Amino acid sequence: MALKIRLARGGAKKRPFYRVVVAEATSPRDGRFIERIGSYNPLLEKDHADRLVLRADRAKYWLSVGAKATEKVQKLLAEMGVIEKFVPPERPKKSAPKKKAQEKMKAAS
């Protein structure tokens, strides 16, 4: 059973509110979860106390038993100081313009 610490979306349309949950990797985003360990409200200012409410001891426990955090949750945990700073993985440059388009851009300028 692979576990993930991830965000489950709630709130109205255009007014997101997220719960930080521990769930099985195969369960749906807003579906069944094992434990709710916090909440995240992106509409509040960054320095507001209620923007991220998290039980750090439970997050550390779930990480210690093998749960993997998603990239966004890793960033949030790093902000709180639960884990070390998050370093995003290298992304492929698939969306960069191809060779022919780069030549056209050079010729135009």
SULJOWO-V349071 format. One record per residue. N is the residue number from 1. RES is the residue in one letter. PSI is psi in whole degrees, 0 to 359 (none if undefined). Layout:
N&RES&PSI / N&RES&PSI
This chain:
1&M&109 / 2&A&129 / 3&L&146 / 4&K&142 / 5&I&115 / 6&R&178 / 7&L&135 / 8&A&124 / 9&R&142 / 10&G&190 / 11&G&174 / 12&A&175 / 13&K&134 / 14&K&10 / 15&R&69 / 16&P&149 / 17&F&133 / 18&Y&145 / 19&R&137 / 20&V&116 / 21&V&158 / 22&V&123 / 23&A&163 / 24&E&147 / 25&A&333 / 26&T&350 / 27&S&153 / 28&P&161 / 29&R&311 / 30&D&16 / 31&G&211 / 32&R&140 / 33&F&164 / 34&I&312 / 35&E&141 / 36&R&122 / 37&I&0 / 38&G&189 / 39&S&158 / 40&Y&125 / 41&N&99 / 42&P&349 / 43&L&344 / 44&L&159 / 45&E&157 / 46&K&330 / 47&D&3 / 48&H&139 / 49&A&330 / 50&D&4 / 51&R&315 / 52&L&114 / 53&V&120 / 54&L&138 / 55&R&97 / 56&A&324 / 57&D&321 / 58&R&322 / 59&A&316 / 60&K&320 / 61&Y&311 / 62&W&325 / 63&L&325 / 64&S&333 / 65&V&7 / 66&G&5 / 67&A&141 / 68&K&133 / 69&A&146 / 70&T&170 / 71&E&315 / 72&K&318 / 73&V&324 / 74&Q&319 / 75&K&317 / 76&L&318 / 77&L&324 / 78&A&323 / 79&E&320 / 80&M&347 / 81&G&15 / 82&V&320 / 83&I&171 / 84&E&168 / 85&K&138 / 86&F&131 / 87&V&112 / 88&P&148 / 89&P&160 / 90&E&134 / 91&R&142 / 92&P&153 / 93&K&43 / 94&K&327 / 95&S&355 / 96&A&150 / 97&P&145 / 98&K&178 / 99&K&315 / 100&K&318 / 101&A&323 / 102&Q&321 / 103&E&319 / 104&K&319 / 105&M&321 / 106&K&319 / 107&A&326 / 108&A&333 / 109&S&none
